[in-house]
Amino acid sequence: MTGKMRGLCGLVIALGVLAAGAARAEDTGTLKGVIYLQGKAPQVKNIFSDINTEPKCAEQYGEKKQVKAQEILSAKIEGKEDQRLLQNAMIFISTDLSGKTFPAATEKKTLNQQGCLYIPHVLTLQTDQTLIIKNSDPLLHNINAAPAKNQPFNYGQPQKDMENPVAFKKPEIFHVKCDVHKWMGAWIGVFPHPFHAVSNEKGEYEIKGLPAGEYEVTFWHEVYGEFKEKVTVKAGANAKDYTFKAEASAGG
């Protein structure tokens, strides 16, 4: 075989690989929707009086004297009194995908301590994905996590801009707290695949790259509980909204 022919063969093979990859991409779907809260609007505590015990945190809010407790964050919907847009719900595929392999997540995520709050309050990761725990406040915080399946940790960060990288081997959802500031808390969800999301301030979420098929989807919220539903994902866009019931929670 001449060098020219070998080059042509290599080009054909490369194009074939690219075409196969494109076909696989075309067979995947995006699952997105809006998370609602149905029922009486929750009473949300103003925790500025707590934060005001740390002047270096309080000054970050300027003249604003309102800081919402993070457990239930929701937004009004114009014209609707009994329905709101719910933030900080986890949405994830809970079908057993153990027979499949997925690329490692290379993106690093950050759990920041800023203004004496954890930001974000809820986040999701893939197993072995790096999470940077950072202190952006010029004062002492500690990060105390006691997961059931992963290695517990408790890092003290007495100075601004200190960072600790962590990663988790096993899937689970667990709580993180600051022992110095009792009102500070966050939730971390760890999953063995990349199909997870957290609803934003508009209640929106999006999960990309799902192979077409039937799945069980779990909707989780720290106050309103965990619920599962079946969904069929087709290539392209797929819509799936979910409504949590405020009355379903003992705290609601």
PELIN-V70166 format. One record per residue. N is the residue number from 1. RES is the residue in one small letter. PHI is phi in radians with two decimals (999 if undefined). PSI is psi in radians with two decimals (NA if undefined). NEAR is the number of other ideal C-beta (glycine too) atoms within 10 Angstrom. Layout:
N,RES,PHI,PSI,NEAR
N,RES,PHI,PSI,NEAR
This chain:
1,m,999,2.29,8
2,t,-1.30,2.86,7
3,g,-1.06,-0.62,7
4,k,-1.14,-0.75,8
5,m,-1.15,-0.70,9
6,r,-1.08,-0.68,10
7,g,-1.11,-0.72,11
8,l,-1.14,-0.71,12
9,c,-1.09,-0.73,11
10,g,-1.10,-0.69,10
11,l,-1.12,-0.75,10
12,v,-1.07,-0.78,10
13,i,-1.08,-0.78,10
14,a,-1.07,-0.75,10
15,l,-1.12,-0.65,10
16,g,-1.13,-0.71,10
17,v,-1.12,-0.76,10
18,l,-1.08,-0.73,10
19,a,-1.12,-0.70,10
20,a,-1.11,-0.72,10
21,g,-1.10,-0.72,10
22,a,-1.11,-0.69,10
23,a,-1.10,-0.71,9
24,r,-1.13,-0.70,11
25,a,-1.10,-0.68,10
26,e,-1.18,-0.37,10
27,d,-1.51,-0.02,14
28,t,-1.71,2.76,15
29,g,-2.17,2.83,21
30,t,-1.96,2.20,15
31,l,-1.82,2.09,22
32,k,-2.52,2.79,17
33,g,-3.09,-2.88,21
34,v,-2.23,2.41,18
35,i,-1.79,2.19,28
36,y,-1.95,2.78,20
37,l,-2.12,2.10,27
38,q,-1.81,2.31,15
39,g,2.18,-2.92,17
40,k,-1.09,2.38,12
41,a,-1.04,2.29,14
42,p,-1.19,2.57,20
43,q,-1.44,2.05,9
44,v,-1.85,2.18,14
45,k,-1.27,2.44,15
46,n,-1.53,2.03,12
47,i,-1.78,0.30,18
48,f,-1.09,-0.59,15
49,s,-1.09,-0.57,12
50,d,-1.21,-0.86,18
51,i,-1.10,-0.53,21
52,n,-1.16,-0.22,15
53,t,-1.27,-0.24,11
54,e,-2.03,1.61,18
55,p,-0.94,-0.60,10
56,k,-1.22,-0.38,12
57,c,-1.49,-0.78,23
58,a,-1.02,-0.66,19
59,e,-1.16,-0.32,10
60,q,-1.23,-0.29,17
61,y,-1.69,0.01,15
62,g,1.02,-2.31,7
63,e,-1.39,-0.17,4
64,k,-1.24,2.17,9
65,k,-1.94,0.27,12
66,q,-2.07,2.08,9
67,v,-2.31,2.02,22
68,k,-1.30,2.40,14
69,a,-1.03,2.54,17
70,q,-1.54,-0.15,23
71,e,-1.12,-0.66,16
72,i,-2.31,1.85,24
73,l,-2.01,2.13,18
74,s,-2.54,2.83,23
75,a,-2.19,2.60,13
76,k,-1.21,2.66,11
77,i,-1.99,2.17,16
78,e,-0.96,2.19,4
79,g,1.49,0.01,6
80,k,-2.16,2.17,11
81,e,-1.63,-0.42,9
82,d,-1.98,0.30,11
83,q,-2.48,2.40,17
84,r,-2.36,2.90,24
85,l,-1.61,2.16,20
86,l,-1.77,2.19,28
87,q,-1.66,2.77,23
88,n,1.16,0.54,25
89,a,-1.60,2.40,22
90,m,-1.54,2.41,24
91,i,-2.21,2.17,24
92,f,-2.64,2.67,22
93,i,-1.32,2.13,21
94,s,-1.91,0.07,18
95,t,-1.06,2.49,17
96,d,-1.22,1.97,9
97,l,-1.96,0.44,15
98,s,-1.12,-0.38,8
99,g,-1.43,-0.02,5
100,k,-1.98,2.66,9
101,t,-1.98,2.57,9
102,f,-2.32,2.57,14
103,p,-1.03,2.53,8
104,a,-1.13,2.54,10
105,a,-1.40,2.06,17
106,t,-1.60,-0.34,8
107,e,-1.22,2.32,9
108,k,-1.56,2.39,12
109,k,-1.88,2.82,15
110,t,-2.24,2.33,14
111,l,-1.90,1.90,21
112,n,-1.79,2.60,17
113,q,-1.93,1.90,25
114,q,-2.50,2.27,14
115,g,1.11,0.49,18
116,c,1.03,0.64,25
117,l,-2.35,2.70,24
118,y,-1.48,2.28,25
119,i,-2.26,2.06,15
120,p,-1.37,2.89,18
121,h,-1.33,-0.53,20
122,v,-2.33,2.31,21
123,l,-2.53,2.77,21
124,t,-2.18,2.62,22
125,l,-2.44,2.79,23
126,q,-1.62,2.64,22
127,t,-0.93,2.42,18
128,d,1.24,0.07,12
129,q,-1.36,2.43,19
130,t,-1.35,2.27,14
131,l,-2.01,2.18,18
132,i,-1.66,2.07,13
133,i,-1.68,2.09,22
134,k,-2.18,2.59,21
135,n,-1.98,1.91,23
136,s,-1.68,0.03,16
137,d,-1.68,2.53,22
138,p,-1.47,0.88,11
139,l,-2.80,3.00,17
140,l,-1.30,2.23,15
141,h,-2.18,2.69,27
142,n,-2.21,2.60,17
143,i,-2.03,1.85,23
144,n,-1.94,1.99,18
145,a,-2.18,2.33,20
146,a,-2.23,1.14,12
147,p,-1.11,2.68,17
148,a,-1.43,-0.54,9
149,k,-1.90,-0.36,11
150,n,-1.87,3.04,19
151,q,-1.24,2.12,11
152,p,-1.13,2.75,10
153,f,-2.62,2.74,14
154,n,-2.61,1.71,11
155,y,-1.77,2.31,15
156,g,-1.64,2.33,15
157,q,-2.24,1.54,21
158,p,-1.39,-0.17,12
159,q,-2.19,2.66,12
160,k,-1.07,2.44,13
161,d,1.28,0.22,10
162,m,-1.23,2.58,16
163,e,-2.42,2.55,12
164,n,-2.32,2.12,15
165,p,-1.48,2.43,10
166,v,-2.40,2.84,18
167,a,-2.65,2.80,16
168,f,-2.26,2.36,22
169,k,-1.52,-0.48,11
170,k,-2.13,2.54,12
171,p,-1.25,2.39,18
172,e,-3.12,2.91,14
173,i,-2.01,2.27,19
174,f,-2.57,2.89,17
175,h,-1.76,2.57,13
176,v,-2.15,2.44,20
177,k,-2.42,2.88,18
178,c,-1.95,2.09,20
179,d,-1.28,-0.36,12
180,v,-1.34,-0.67,15
181,h,-2.15,1.79,23
182,k,-1.15,-0.37,9
183,w,-1.42,-0.17,17
184,m,-1.51,2.22,23
185,g,-2.75,2.75,18
186,a,-2.62,2.88,25
187,w,-2.18,2.40,22
188,i,-2.13,2.24,23
189,g,-1.92,2.20,21
190,v,-2.00,2.28,24
191,f,-2.33,2.64,23
192,p,-1.46,0.20,19
193,h,-2.62,2.99,19
194,p,-1.58,0.20,20
195,f,-1.71,1.32,24
196,h,-2.69,2.75,23
197,a,-2.80,2.95,21
198,v,-2.25,2.34,20
199,s,-1.21,2.45,26
200,n,-1.56,-2.95,17
201,e,-1.14,-0.29,12
202,k,-1.73,0.16,13
203,g,1.37,0.11,23
204,e,-1.53,2.57,15
205,y,-2.48,2.85,23
206,e,-2.68,2.27,13
207,i,-2.14,2.06,22
208,k,-1.79,2.80,12
209,g,1.32,0.37,15
210,l,-1.34,2.17,21
211,p,-1.06,2.47,14
212,a,-1.01,2.43,15
213,g,2.77,-3.03,12
214,e,-1.68,2.38,9
215,y,-2.42,2.73,22
216,e,-1.72,2.25,13
217,v,-1.98,2.33,21
218,t,-1.85,2.35,19
219,f,-1.96,2.11,24
220,w,-2.20,2.40,23
221,h,-2.48,2.46,23
222,e,-1.11,-0.46,21
223,v,-1.76,-0.71,17
224,y,-1.66,0.00,24
225,g,1.68,-2.86,14
226,e,-2.25,2.30,12
227,f,-2.41,2.55,15
228,k,-2.10,2.49,11
229,e,-2.48,2.72,12
230,k,-1.59,2.53,9
231,v,-2.52,2.51,18
232,t,-1.80,2.12,11
233,v,-1.80,2.19,21
234,k,-1.91,2.87,12
235,a,-1.02,2.39,14
236,g,1.70,-2.64,11
237,a,-1.48,2.40,10
238,n,-2.34,2.33,17
239,a,-1.87,2.37,10
240,k,-2.64,1.77,18
241,d,-1.53,2.83,12
242,y,-2.57,2.53,20
243,t,-2.11,2.07,17
244,f,-1.44,2.55,24
245,k,-1.77,2.09,14
246,a,-1.06,-0.62,22
247,e,-1.23,-0.30,11
248,a,-1.30,-0.23,13
249,s,-1.75,2.43,16
250,a,-1.09,-0.51,7
251,g,-1.50,-0.12,11
252,g,-1.53,NA,17
